[in-house]
Amino acid sequence: MTTTTTTTDVTTGSCKRCGRPTMVPAGLQVAVVCDDCAASAERQARADGLQRSLVRAGMPAELLRYDAALAPHPDLLQWCLRHSGQWLWLSGFTGVGKTRALARAVAITSWRAGAAPFSVLWLESALWLESLRSREHSQQAAQAATLAAAKRVDLLILDDFGQEALDDRTRALLFGLIDHRYVRKGMRTWITTNASGAELEARLGAGRWPQIRRRIVERGTMHYWDGKTWQDETQYSDRKGSDVANWWEGM
Ligand SMILES: [Zn+2]
């Protein structure tokens, strides 16, 4: 007489992916995948889906391909992730890795959001503001759609902000957008720039830059990165108004 006890409904099969023995329900021996392989397949599927949705959100595809040689400075990435729930302002010279760090932080933050990822829109500032300047009739629907999305998304990225002088209409649209996101809490806005405070003052128009800066400070953290180090954000994240102006002007 055979002695089958608790093992009647479970048997040992081998994982069709890695070949390791794995317990499977009896009668289901056809195609089995171990827990590890199932989890990694699920992760891959999520990563593929995430990649597609971030490309659709406007993030340059080359930023999504992980390249160890171009990986952002780990300290900077950690800083972005630590503050990823709020507004971020990241300034520093071209080439120090601000955009790469931000892109990585966007991907990781979206990843952590999991099954219900929040919406993201990645705008290359100069291109976007240039497109806003067009008065061509054919462009207007696209202009309106992008602006509406920029007001709505959970996370808006304005990369390489403050590159050029804006006309009055574009300034008004930009300020309207920032104000819209500022008054509704929880609308994260991440901005990179290599422009100095004086340049921003000149390009955004007198009085505009201090207003924008005040909103950023109230909703998040401003950070200057030189490629290796930054000032501890706690030194200025608590400052308001003129203290921040002094900090900025001192850079
Ligand atoms: Zn396996």
Boltz pocket constraint, residues with backbone or C-beta under 6 A from the ligand:
constraints:
  - pocket:
      binder: B
      contacts: [[A, 15], [A, 16], [A, 17], [A, 18], [A, 19], [A, 20], [A, 33], [A, 34], [A, 35], [A, 36], [A, 37], [A, 38]]
      max_distance: 6.0
